């Protein structure tokens, strides 16, 4: 993962809020009005008190009416600005901003490589997206509503105090510079602790989702106490991280409290001295105390805001490390749409290896002709799944080329590549949506009749219509409400509906009973017609009618031929065939 700089964070936030100029303007105007109000209201109170002290009894109303009107008008203006703020920011911007952030994050995450998802908890990724959707709006509000408004209020306050006496202005300026400088230096330490705390919180979420998503295994192996013990260490790390962060905040608050006490003592000394010497009025006394108390109070609030700001920044930093992490491979600039007219697949001197592992494929060249039905067999780890994953471009070749109809798949868009390939995996995963939505995922624009027809061909219609809500039944997370065989049939129906020119089956009938399998085999055979088909199978009886069977061993294709031809070779394939018992292949290398 890349380190995220302050510039990247700022760029991301600015880009996120760019579509909302009017709400941001309303935030800035509300902040400006509040900042002006803090000093102007105190100044108007000074005028009122001074006029009250110097006015004769019959002239009080006349002398006070103008400053009172300004005082009340300022209150009305502030109130109206907050109501507009609520409308433009709370109602119009925040919900839309959260939706935009989530959508942008999803767009970036779906482009990550397969390797990325193998190395990250899905729960942790979800948590980081949630962190962005909640933290970015919150940090924008803190920056404008707190830091900007309070900074502006401080500047106006210093100018206002200058009108009373330069001592108070200089005292406030020096106090603010010392306070802000110290807080800024200390903030680097707090930021490190905040990032550590944010990461520990994200780790907790990821581990909890991992345990809960594997709850059946926890129960079957009576591992409740083991998981609690394992998570106990993760929880303790989070507790320690948060305690360290809160201790840092405590020292920050002590620093501000002591400095505020010194400032107030300074102000009281010069107010009393000035009153004794005659250069401080009753109104001056009021305005200096009101402004200083207000400034001290909002600096105290700022420590809480800074506490929240540090945590939010930590969450955003950790989330962006994941979200903005550059994918292992992307569409090339100018990538074109793959056009599959025949479906010929060519490996041209392909080199491939997983990170830190000896190359699995070295200078591999093979051609699968258009319309051929090819079976892949071999012991576990021999390269069958990798062969298929390279065609799907879930991984990129390290060298050589992989062509479809003469087109290098690295030069085509990934979406266009996968639109031309239908895949039925060994362990299909369904969305927590209705059955009709899950089947229609094969072709989003398909009508209901087409979906039902595909379900019938996959022999899924029979069990679907028996469900209380039929095709509108929800399948649960990852399809847990369905049996393995039912999920497999939904995956087959999805592939039938997609009707892509290239078809890949990875033990597509392994979860089906013998009766259903025999029924579906004919549907699959019909689906294969006119398509380039690759079938991974351990149950070799399913490959008897393949045009070719490729036998893999340690990343090499060691045998290539029909079922009959391979048996005659007396090689690995014959050994695998003879090792089958009742149609199940015993893996001798497990």
C-alpha positions as CSV (number, residue, x, y, z in Angstrom):
1,X,0.0,0.0,0.0
2,X,1.2,3.5,-0.8
3,X,1.6,6.1,1.9
4,X,-1.0,8.9,1.6
5,X,0.3,12.4,1.7
6,X,-1.6,15.5,3.1
7,X,-1.8,16.8,-0.5
8,X,-3.5,13.6,-1.7
9,X,-6.0,13.8,1.2
10,X,-6.7,17.5,0.4
11,X,-7.1,16.7,-3.3
12,X,-9.5,13.9,-2.6
13,X,-11.7,16.0,-0.3
14,X,-11.7,19.0,-2.7
15,X,-12.7,16.7,-5.6
16,X,-15.5,15.2,-3.4
17,X,-17.1,18.6,-2.5
18,X,-16.5,20.3,-5.9
19,X,-20.1,19.5,-7.1
20,X,-21.6,21.4,-4.2
21,X,-20.5,25.1,-4.5
22,X,-23.6,26.6,-3.1
23,X,-23.7,24.6,0.1
24,X,-20.0,25.2,0.6
25,X,-20.6,29.0,0.1
26,X,-23.4,28.9,2.6
27,X,-21.1,27.2,5.1
28,X,-18.4,29.9,4.6
29,X,-20.9,32.7,4.9
30,X,-22.4,31.3,8.1
31,X,-18.8,31.0,9.5
32,X,-18.0,34.6,8.6
33,X,-21.2,35.9,10.2
34,X,-20.6,33.9,13.3
35,X,-17.0,35.2,13.5
36,X,-18.1,38.8,13.1
37,X,-20.9,38.4,15.6
38,X,-18.5,37.2,18.4
39,X,-16.7,40.5,18.5
40,X,-19.4,42.9,17.1
41,X,-22.0,41.8,19.6
42,X,-19.5,42.4,22.5
43,X,-18.6,45.8,20.9
44,X,-22.3,46.8,20.7
45,X,-22.7,45.8,24.3
46,X,-19.8,48.1,25.2
47,X,-21.5,51.0,23.4
48,X,-24.8,50.2,25.2
49,X,-23.1,50.1,28.6
50,X,-21.1,53.3,28.0
51,X,-24.2,55.2,26.7
52,X,-26.2,53.9,29.6
53,X,-23.6,55.1,32.1
54,X,-23.4,58.6,30.6
55,X,-27.0,59.2,29.6
56,X,-29.5,61.2,31.7
57,X,-32.6,59.3,32.7
58,X,-34.9,60.9,30.2
59,X,-32.5,60.3,27.2
60,X,-31.8,56.6,27.8
61,X,-34.2,55.2,25.1
62,X,-33.0,57.7,22.5
63,X,-29.4,57.0,23.2
64,X,-29.8,53.2,23.2
65,X,-32.3,52.6,20.4
66,X,-29.7,52.5,17.5
67,X,-27.1,50.1,19.1
68,X,-30.0,47.9,20.3
69,X,-31.4,47.7,16.8
70,X,-28.0,46.7,15.5
71,X,-27.7,44.2,18.3
72,X,-31.0,42.5,17.5
73,X,-30.4,42.8,13.8
74,X,-27.1,40.9,14.2
75,X,-28.9,38.2,16.1
76,X,-31.5,37.9,13.3
77,X,-28.9,37.7,10.6
78,X,-27.0,35.0,12.5
79,X,-30.2,33.0,13.0
80,X,-31.1,33.3,9.3
81,X,-27.6,32.2,8.2
82,X,-27.9,29.1,10.4
83,X,-31.3,28.2,8.9
84,X,-29.9,28.5,5.4
85,X,-26.9,26.4,6.5
86,X,-29.3,23.7,7.7
87,X,-31.1,23.7,4.4
88,X,-28.2,23.8,2.0
89,X,-25.7,21.7,4.0
90,X,-27.6,19.3,6.2
91,X,-30.5,18.6,3.8
92,X,-29.1,19.2,0.3
93,X,-25.3,18.5,0.5
94,X,-24.5,15.9,3.2
95,X,-26.7,13.0,2.0
96,X,-25.7,13.5,-1.7
97,X,-22.0,13.9,-0.7
98,X,-22.1,10.6,1.2
99,X,-23.7,8.8,-1.7
100,X,-21.1,10.3,-4.1
101,X,-18.2,9.2,-1.9
102,X,-19.6,5.7,-1.5
103,X,-20.2,5.4,-5.3
104,X,-16.7,6.7,-6.1
105,X,-15.1,4.3,-3.6
106,X,-17.0,1.4,-5.1
107,X,-15.9,2.3,-8.6
108,X,-12.2,2.3,-7.4
109,X,-12.5,-0.9,-5.4
110,X,-14.1,-3.1,-8.1
111,X,-11.1,-2.3,-10.3
112,X,-8.7,-3.9,-7.8
113,X,-7.0,-7.2,-8.7
114,X,-8.0,-10.6,-7.5
115,X,-4.9,-10.6,-5.3
116,X,-6.1,-7.5,-3.5
117,X,-9.3,-9.2,-2.4
118,X,-7.4,-12.3,-1.3
119,X,-5.3,-10.1,1.0
120,X,-8.0,-7.9,2.5
121,X,-11.0,-8.6,4.7
122,X,-14.3,-7.8,3.0
123,X,-15.5,-6.5,6.4
124,X,-12.5,-4.2,6.7
125,X,-13.0,-2.8,3.2
126,X,-16.6,-2.1,4.0
127,X,-15.6,-0.4,7.2
128,X,-13.1,1.8,5.3
129,X,-15.8,2.9,2.8
130,X,-18.1,3.7,5.7
131,X,-15.2,5.7,7.3
132,X,-15.0,7.8,4.1
133,X,-18.7,8.4,3.8
134,X,-19.0,9.6,7.4
135,X,-15.5,11.2,7.9
136,X,-15.2,13.4,4.8
137,X,-18.4,15.4,5.5
138,X,-17.5,15.6,9.2
139,X,-14.0,16.9,8.5
140,X,-15.3,19.5,6.0
141,X,-17.6,20.8,8.6
142,X,-14.9,20.9,11.2
143,X,-12.5,22.8,8.9
144,X,-15.1,25.4,7.8
145,X,-17.4,25.6,10.9
146,X,-14.6,25.4,13.4
147,X,-11.1,26.1,12.2
148,X,-11.9,28.7,9.6
149,X,-14.7,30.5,11.6
150,X,-12.7,30.5,14.8
151,X,-9.5,31.6,13.1
152,X,-11.4,34.5,11.5
153,X,-13.1,35.3,14.8
154,X,-9.7,35.4,16.5
155,X,-8.4,38.0,13.9
156,X,-11.5,40.2,14.3
157,X,-11.2,39.9,18.1
158,X,-7.6,41.1,18.0
159,X,-8.6,44.1,15.9
160,X,-11.6,44.8,18.2
161,X,-9.3,44.6,21.3
162,X,-6.9,47.0,19.6
163,X,-9.7,49.6,19.6
164,X,-9.7,49.3,23.4
165,X,-6.0,49.2,24.1
166,X,-3.0,47.8,22.3
167,X,-2.0,45.8,25.5
168,X,-5.1,43.6,25.1
169,X,-4.6,43.0,21.4
170,X,-0.9,42.1,21.8
171,X,-1.7,39.9,24.8
172,X,-4.3,38.0,22.7
173,X,-2.0,37.8,19.7
174,X,1.0,36.5,21.6
175,X,-1.2,34.0,23.5
176,X,-2.8,32.7,20.3
177,X,0.6,32.4,18.5
178,X,2.1,30.4,21.4
179,X,-1.0,28.3,21.8
180,X,-1.4,27.4,18.1
181,X,2.3,26.8,17.6
182,X,2.5,24.4,20.5
183,X,-0.7,22.6,19.4
184,X,0.6,22.3,15.8
185,X,3.9,20.8,17.0
186,X,2.1,18.4,19.3
187,X,-0.4,17.5,16.6
188,X,2.1,15.5,14.7
189,X,2.3,13.1,17.6
190,X,-1.5,13.0,18.0
191,X,-1.9,12.3,14.2
192,X,0.4,9.2,14.5
193,X,-1.6,8.0,17.4
194,X,-4.9,8.7,15.6
195,X,-3.9,6.7,12.6
196,X,-2.8,3.8,14.8
197,X,-6.2,3.9,16.6
198,X,-8.1,4.0,13.3
199,X,-6.2,1.0,11.9
200,X,-6.9,-1.0,15.1
201,X,-10.6,-0.2,14.9
202,X,-10.6,-1.3,11.2
203,X,-8.8,-4.5,12.1
204,X,-11.5,-5.3,14.8
205,X,-14.2,-4.9,12.2
206,X,-12.4,-7.2,9.7
207,X,-11.8,-9.9,12.2
208,X,-15.3,-9.8,13.5
209,X,-16.7,-10.2,10.0
210,X,-14.3,-13.0,9.3
211,X,-15.5,-14.9,12.4
212,X,-19.2,-14.2,11.8
213,X,-19.0,-15.2,8.1
214,X,-17.5,-18.5,9.2
215,X,-19.8,-19.1,12.1
216,X,-20.6,-22.6,11.0
217,X,-16.9,-23.6,11.2
218,X,-16.7,-22.0,14.7
219,X,-19.6,-24.1,15.9
220,X,-18.5,-27.3,14.2
221,X,-15.0,-27.2,15.7
222,X,-16.3,-25.8,19.1
223,X,-13.9,-22.9,18.7
224,X,-15.9,-20.2,20.5
225,X,-13.3,-19.8,23.3
226,X,-10.4,-20.0,20.8
227,X,-11.9,-17.2,18.7
228,X,-12.6,-15.1,21.8
229,X,-9.0,-15.5,22.9
230,X,-7.7,-14.6,19.4
231,X,-9.9,-11.5,19.2
232,X,-9.0,-10.6,22.8
233,X,-5.5,-9.6,21.6
234,X,-7.0,-7.5,18.8
235,X,-9.4,-5.8,21.2
236,X,-6.6,-5.1,23.6
237,X,-4.5,-3.5,20.9
238,X,-7.4,-1.2,20.1
239,X,-7.9,-0.3,23.8
240,X,-4.2,0.5,24.2
241,X,-4.2,2.6,21.0
242,X,-7.3,4.6,22.1
243,X,-5.9,5.1,25.6
244,X,-2.6,6.5,24.2
245,X,-4.6,8.9,22.0
246,X,-6.8,10.1,24.9
247,X,-3.7,10.7,27.1
248,X,-2.3,12.9,24.3
249,X,-5.6,14.9,24.3
250,X,-5.5,15.2,28.1
251,X,-2.1,16.9,27.9
252,X,-3.3,19.1,25.1
253,X,-6.2,20.3,27.3
254,X,-4.0,20.9,30.3
255,X,-1.7,23.0,28.0
256,X,-4.7,25.1,26.8
257,X,-6.2,25.5,30.3
258,X,-2.9,26.8,31.9
259,X,-2.3,29.2,29.0
260,X,-5.9,30.5,29.2
261,X,-5.5,31.1,32.9
262,X,-2.4,33.1,32.3
263,X,-4.1,35.2,29.6
264,X,-7.1,36.0,31.9
265,X,-4.8,37.0,34.7
266,X,-3.0,39.4,32.3
267,X,-6.3,40.9,31.1
268,X,-7.6,41.5,34.7
269,X,-4.3,43.2,35.6
270,X,-4.5,45.7,32.8
271,X,-8.3,46.2,33.1
272,X,-8.0,47.1,36.8
273,X,-4.9,49.3,36.2
274,X,-6.6,51.0,33.3
275,X,-9.8,51.6,35.3
276,X,-7.7,53.1,38.1
277,X,-5.8,55.4,35.6
278,X,-9.0,56.4,33.8
279,X,-8.3,54.9,30.3
280,X,-10.7,52.0,30.7
281,X,-14.5,52.5,30.7
282,X,-17.2,50.2,32.1
283,X,-17.9,49.2,28.4
284,X,-14.2,48.4,27.8
285,X,-14.2,46.2,30.8
286,X,-17.2,44.3,29.5
287,X,-15.9,44.0,25.9
288,X,-12.5,42.7,26.9
289,X,-13.8,40.1,29.3
290,X,-16.6,38.9,26.9
291,X,-14.2,38.6,24.0
292,X,-11.5,36.8,26.1
293,X,-14.0,34.5,27.7
294,X,-15.5,33.7,24.3
295,X,-12.0,33.1,22.7
296,X,-10.9,30.9,25.6
297,X,-14.1,28.9,25.4
298,X,-13.9,28.3,21.7
299,X,-10.3,27.3,22.0
300,X,-11.4,24.8,24.6
301,X,-14.0,23.6,22.1
302,X,-11.3,23.5,19.4
303,X,-9.3,21.0,21.5
304,X,-12.4,18.7,21.3
305,X,-12.7,19.5,17.6
306,X,-9.0,18.8,17.1
307,X,-9.5,15.5,18.9
308,X,-12.3,14.6,16.5
309,X,-10.3,16.0,13.5
310,X,-7.3,13.8,14.3
311,X,-9.5,10.7,14.5
312,X,-11.3,11.6,11.3
313,X,-8.0,12.3,9.5
314,X,-6.7,9.0,10.7
315,X,-9.8,7.2,9.4
316,X,-9.6,9.0,6.0
317,X,-5.9,8.3,5.7
318,X,-6.3,4.6,6.3
319,X,-9.3,4.4,4.0
320,X,-7.5,6.2,1.2
321,X,-4.5,3.9,1.5
322,X,-6.8,1.1,0.4
323,X,-9.2,3.0,-1.9
324,X,-6.5,5.0,-3.8
325,X,-4.0,2.1,-3.9
326,X,-3.1,1.7,-7.5
327,X,-4.5,-1.6,-9.0
328,X,-2.0,-4.1,-10.1
329,X,-3.1,-3.8,-13.6
330,X,-5.5,-1.4,-15.4
331,X,-6.9,-0.8,-18.8
332,X,-4.3,0.7,-21.0
333,X,-4.9,4.3,-22.3
334,X,-6.9,3.8,-25.5
335,X,-7.9,0.2,-24.7
336,X,-10.4,-1.0,-27.2
337,X,-13.5,-3.2,-26.9
338,X,-12.8,-6.9,-27.5
339,X,-14.6,-8.3,-30.5
340,X,-15.1,-12.0,-30.4
341,X,-16.2,-13.4,-33.8
342,X,-14.8,-17.0,-33.5
343,X,-13.5,-17.5,-30.0
344,X,-9.9,-18.8,-30.7
345,X,-7.7,-18.6,-27.6
346,X,-4.0,-18.5,-28.0
347,X,-1.2,-18.6,-25.4
348,X,1.9,-17.2,-27.1
349,X,5.1,-17.9,-25.0
350,X,3.3,-17.0,-21.8
351,X,5.3,-16.5,-18.6
352,X,3.5,-16.3,-15.3
353,X,4.3,-16.6,-11.7
354,X,2.6,-15.5,-8.4
355,X,4.6,-13.0,-6.3
356,X,7.5,-14.6,-4.6
357,X,6.9,-17.9,-6.3
358,X,8.8,-19.9,-8.9
359,X,7.2,-19.3,-12.4
360,X,4.3,-21.7,-12.9
361,X,4.0,-21.2,-16.6
362,X,7.3,-20.7,-18.6
363,X,7.2,-20.0,-22.3
364,X,3.8,-21.7,-22.6
365,X,2.3,-21.7,-26.1
366,X,-1.0,-23.4,-27.0
367,X,-4.0,-22.7,-29.2
368,X,-7.6,-23.6,-28.4
369,X,-9.5,-23.4,-31.7
370,X,-12.8,-21.7,-32.0
371,X,-15.7,-23.8,-31.0
372,X,-13.5,-26.5,-29.4
373,X,-14.6,-28.2,-26.2
374,X,-11.5,-28.6,-24.0
375,X,-11.2,-30.4,-20.7
376,X,-8.5,-29.5,-18.1
377,X,-7.3,-32.2,-15.7
378,X,-4.4,-32.6,-13.3
379,X,-3.5,-32.8,-9.6
380,X,-4.3,-29.9,-7.3
381,X,-1.8,-27.0,-7.9
382,X,-0.9,-28.2,-11.4
383,X,-2.0,-24.9,-13.0
384,X,-5.6,-25.6,-14.2
385,X,-7.2,-22.7,-12.3
386,X,-4.4,-20.4,-13.1
387,X,-4.8,-21.2,-16.8
388,X,-8.4,-20.1,-16.6
389,X,-7.7,-17.0,-14.5
390,X,-5.3,-15.7,-17.0
391,X,-7.9,-16.0,-19.7
392,X,-10.3,-14.1,-17.5
393,X,-7.4,-11.6,-16.8
394,X,-7.9,-12.0,-13.1
395,X,-4.1,-12.0,-13.2
396,X,-1.8,-10.6,-15.9
397,X,0.8,-12.6,-17.7
398,X,4.4,-11.7,-16.7
399,X,5.6,-12.2,-20.2
400,X,4.4,-13.3,-23.7
401,X,0.9,-12.7,-24.9
402,X,-2.6,-14.2,-24.4
403,X,-4.8,-13.6,-27.5
404,X,-8.5,-14.1,-28.3
405,X,-9.2,-14.0,-32.0
406,X,-5.8,-12.4,-32.4
407,X,-6.4,-9.6,-29.9
408,X,-4.0,-9.2,-27.0
409,X,-6.3,-9.2,-24.0
410,X,-4.1,-6.6,-22.2
411,X,-4.9,-4.1,-24.9
412,X,-8.6,-4.6,-24.6
413,X,-10.9,-3.3,-21.8
414,X,-11.4,-5.8,-19.0
415,X,-15.2,-5.3,-19.1
416,X,-15.4,-6.2,-22.8
417,X,-13.2,-9.3,-22.2
418,X,-15.4,-10.6,-19.4
419,X,-18.6,-9.8,-21.2
420,X,-17.5,-12.4,-23.8
421,X,-16.9,-15.1,-21.3
422,X,-19.5,-17.0,-19.2
423,X,-18.1,-18.6,-16.1
424,X,-19.7,-21.3,-13.9
425,X,-17.5,-21.6,-10.8
426,X,-17.2,-24.6,-8.5
427,X,-18.5,-22.6,-5.5
428,X,-20.9,-19.9,-6.8
429,X,-21.6,-16.9,-4.7
430,X,-24.9,-15.2,-4.9
431,X,-26.0,-11.7,-4.0
432,X,-28.4,-11.1,-1.1
433,X,-31.1,-10.3,-3.6
434,X,-34.1,-12.1,-5.2
435,X,-33.6,-15.2,-7.3
436,X,-34.8,-13.4,-10.4
437,X,-32.2,-10.6,-9.9
438,X,-29.4,-13.2,-9.3
439,X,-30.2,-15.0,-12.6
440,X,-30.7,-11.7,-14.5
441,X,-27.1,-10.8,-13.4
442,X,-26.0,-12.8,-16.5
443,X,-27.8,-10.3,-18.8
444,X,-29.1,-7.2,-17.0
445,X,-31.5,-6.3,-19.9
446,X,-33.1,-9.7,-20.1
447,X,-36.9,-9.9,-19.6
448,X,-38.7,-12.1,-17.1
449,X,-39.6,-14.8,-19.7
450,X,-35.9,-15.2,-20.7
451,X,-34.9,-15.5,-17.0
452,X,-37.5,-18.2,-16.5
453,X,-36.4,-20.1,-19.6
454,X,-32.8,-20.1,-18.5
455,X,-33.9,-21.3,-15.1
456,X,-35.8,-24.2,-16.7
457,X,-32.8,-25.2,-18.8
458,X,-30.7,-25.2,-15.6
459,X,-33.4,-27.3,-13.8
460,X,-33.7,-24.5,-11.2
461,X,-37.3,-23.6,-12.1
462,X,-38.7,-26.7,-10.3
463,X,-37.4,-25.7,-6.8
464,X,-37.9,-21.9,-7.4
465,X,-41.6,-22.1,-7.9
466,X,-42.0,-24.2,-4.7
467,X,-40.6,-21.3,-2.6
468,X,-43.2,-19.1,-0.9
469,X,-42.2,-16.0,-3.0
470,X,-41.0,-17.9,-6.0
471,X,-38.6,-15.9,-8.2
472,X,-38.9,-13.0,-5.7
473,X,-37.4,-15.0,-2.8
474,X,-34.3,-13.5,-1.2
475,X,-31.4,-16.0,-1.2
476,X,-29.6,-14.6,1.9
477,X,-25.9,-13.4,2.2
478,X,-23.8,-15.3,-0.4
479,X,-26.9,-17.5,-1.1
480,X,-26.9,-19.2,2.3
481,X,-30.7,-19.9,2.2
482,X,-30.1,-22.2,-0.7
483,X,-28.4,-25.6,-0.8
484,X,-25.1,-26.0,-2.6
485,X,-26.8,-27.7,-5.5
486,X,-29.5,-25.0,-5.8
487,X,-26.8,-22.3,-5.9
488,X,-25.0,-24.2,-8.6
489,X,-28.2,-24.4,-10.7
490,X,-28.7,-20.6,-10.3
491,X,-25.1,-20.1,-11.5
492,X,-25.7,-22.3,-14.5
493,X,-28.9,-20.4,-15.3
494,X,-27.0,-17.2,-15.1
495,X,-24.4,-18.5,-17.6
496,X,-27.2,-19.8,-19.9
497,X,-28.8,-16.4,-19.9
498,X,-25.5,-14.6,-20.6
499,X,-24.9,-16.9,-23.7
500,X,-21.3,-15.6,-24.2
501,X,-19.1,-17.0,-27.1
502,X,-16.6,-18.4,-24.6
503,X,-17.7,-20.7,-21.8
504,X,-15.7,-21.8,-18.8
505,X,-16.9,-24.5,-16.4
506,X,-15.1,-25.2,-13.1
507,X,-16.5,-28.3,-11.7
508,X,-19.9,-26.9,-12.6
509,X,-21.9,-30.0,-11.6
510,X,-19.8,-31.0,-8.6
511,X,-22.5,-29.9,-6.0
512,X,-25.3,-31.7,-7.8
513,X,-26.8,-35.2,-7.1
514,X,-26.5,-37.8,-9.8
515,X,-30.1,-37.4,-11.0
516,X,-30.0,-33.6,-11.4
517,X,-26.5,-33.8,-12.9
518,X,-27.6,-36.1,-15.6
519,X,-30.5,-33.8,-16.4
520,X,-28.3,-30.7,-16.5
521,X,-25.5,-32.3,-18.5
522,X,-27.7,-32.2,-21.6
523,X,-28.5,-28.5,-21.0
524,X,-24.8,-27.7,-20.6
525,X,-24.0,-29.7,-23.7
526,X,-26.6,-27.7,-25.6
527,X,-25.1,-24.5,-24.2
528,X,-21.6,-25.5,-25.3
529,X,-22.6,-25.8,-29.0
530,X,-20.9,-23.2,-31.1
531,X,-18.9,-21.9,-28.2
532,X,-15.3,-22.3,-27.2
533,X,-15.6,-24.2,-24.0
534,X,-13.1,-25.0,-21.3
535,X,-14.1,-27.5,-18.6
536,X,-12.1,-28.1,-15.4
537,X,-13.1,-31.4,-13.9
538,X,-11.8,-34.0,-11.4
539,X,-14.7,-36.3,-12.3
540,X,-13.2,-37.4,-15.6
541,X,-16.4,-39.1,-16.8
542,X,-17.7,-35.6,-17.5
543,X,-14.9,-35.1,-20.1
544,X,-15.6,-38.2,-22.3
545,X,-17.0,-36.2,-25.1
546,X,-14.6,-33.3,-25.1
547,X,-12.7,-32.5,-28.4
548,X,-9.5,-32.3,-26.4
549,X,-8.2,-32.9,-22.9
550,X,-5.2,-31.1,-21.6
551,X,-3.3,-32.7,-18.7
552,X,-1.5,-30.3,-16.4
553,X,1.5,-31.2,-14.2
554,X,3.6,-28.5,-12.4
555,X,2.4,-25.8,-14.7
556,X,3.2,-27.8,-17.9
557,X,0.8,-29.4,-20.3
558,X,2.2,-32.9,-20.4
559,X,-0.5,-34.6,-22.4
560,X,-3.0,-33.4,-25.1
561,X,-5.6,-35.5,-26.8
562,X,-9.0,-37.1,-26.7
563,X,-10.1,-39.4,-23.9
564,X,-9.3,-42.5,-26.0
565,X,-5.9,-41.1,-27.1
566,X,-4.8,-40.2,-23.6
567,X,-5.7,-43.7,-22.2
568,X,-3.5,-45.2,-24.9
569,X,-0.5,-43.0,-23.8
570,X,-0.4,-44.8,-20.4
571,X,0.5,-41.5,-18.7
572,X,-0.8,-39.3,-16.0
573,X,-4.3,-39.2,-17.5
574,X,-4.6,-43.0,-17.4
575,X,-3.4,-43.0,-13.8
576,X,-6.0,-40.4,-12.9
577,X,-8.7,-42.4,-14.7
578,X,-7.9,-45.6,-13.0
579,X,-7.8,-43.8,-9.6
580,X,-11.5,-42.9,-9.9
581,X,-13.9,-44.7,-7.6
582,X,-17.6,-44.3,-8.4
583,X,-16.9,-41.2,-10.5
584,X,-14.8,-39.4,-7.8
585,X,-11.2,-38.7,-8.4
586,X,-8.9,-39.4,-5.4
587,X,-6.2,-36.8,-5.5
588,X,-3.0,-38.7,-4.8
589,X,-1.0,-35.5,-4.1
590,X,-3.2,-34.2,-1.4
